[in-house]
Amino acid sequence: MTKLPNWSVLAENSLAGELIDRPLAQAVLNAPDEVLLEQLAAAYQVRRYYWGNRVRLHFLLNAQSGLCPEDCHYCSQSKISTAEIEKYPLMAEAKILQAANRAAELKAGTFCFVISGRSPSESVFSRVVDAVKQVKTQHDLKICACLGLLSESQTHRLAEAGVDRVNHNLNTSENHHPQICTTHTFSDRVNTIKNVQAAGITTCSGGILGMGESDDDIIDLAYSLRELKVTSVPLNFLIPIAGTPLAEVNELNPRRCLRILCLFRLILPSQEIRIAGGREVHLRSLQPLGLYPANSIFIGDYLTTAGQAARADLDMIRDAGFVLENPDGSALEVNSIPEFVTS
């Protein structure tokens, strides 16, 4: 029988800045269910040191849907997907502002603005920049833009417009990437992250778990994100969507997801770690436990799949003894949000 780590010592080493080696990382992912609460306690020891009992809320807007020339196998918006989804060009500015209003009502600290496609055309990019400026004039929201592959000049323009953060997920390990996408490389994604950093914008990059990757691929993804020193790490759990090449892949259960979250917290101790797409599908009744390693979630819907009701998310946060985090970092009690706002 493999000897299990001392979870408290593992947490202390993480807080001291030590990188968890591969054998220990493997032990985290493959620990038996009976020690899961010990793992979560160790992850929470690290999470609480950096983030206290605060939870950040992010609100996602799919501002341009479908019509993408890439072949990402998980994505319902890709050129090889036959999924039945809404397809539309970039939303009018009025609709974008309406979504920003909703984000502010829900006390989301970050408005995540996403468009489909490989890289935005100049006309689309200019409209995105204008929309960002308008949102900034009306709301005290941080803006995270997810626009595909970006050049250094584009990231500088986003910085000038007031974008606080740019999302560009690595999605999986460099080794597994060719099994997931062939129309761009892992290096293309890394280069976009570096362009964002060169512009002085904070970086948001994570992955999608449950796509047929090995334990080593999961560990390599976490190591890559640590090496790149990304600021925010969204962890998605694959929703197998009919019409995509990964429609029949179903490798996850709630305990596996929690162990993955624990591993990323221990390897990325100070980063914001967000439970993103697939939270409701795969964590199910164990969603509150995900808040012990992770310190942020999306509230509302995702790109082409629905999330649970906002009130259910807020009740979960309150019932687990957590509080919300305002954009300025201060705490906000969930009970201070009127019921009518979240209905």
Protein Blocks (a to p, Z undefined) as FASTA:
>chain_A
ZZdddfklmmmmmmnopacdfklmmmmmmpcfklmmmmmmmmmmmmmmmnojadcddddd
dfbggjiabfcfkbmkbmkbcbdcdddddddfklmmmmmmmmmmnopabdcdddedjbdc
fklmmmmmmmmmmmmmmpccdddddebjadfklmmmmmmnopabdcddekiafklmmmmo
ckbcfklmmmmmmmmmmnopacdddddehehpafklmmmmmmmmmmnopabdcddddddd
ehiaklmgcfbcfklmmmmmmmmmmmmmmbccdddehklmmnmmmmmmmmmmpccdcedj
dfklccddfklmmmmmmmnopacddfkopacdfklpcfklmZZ
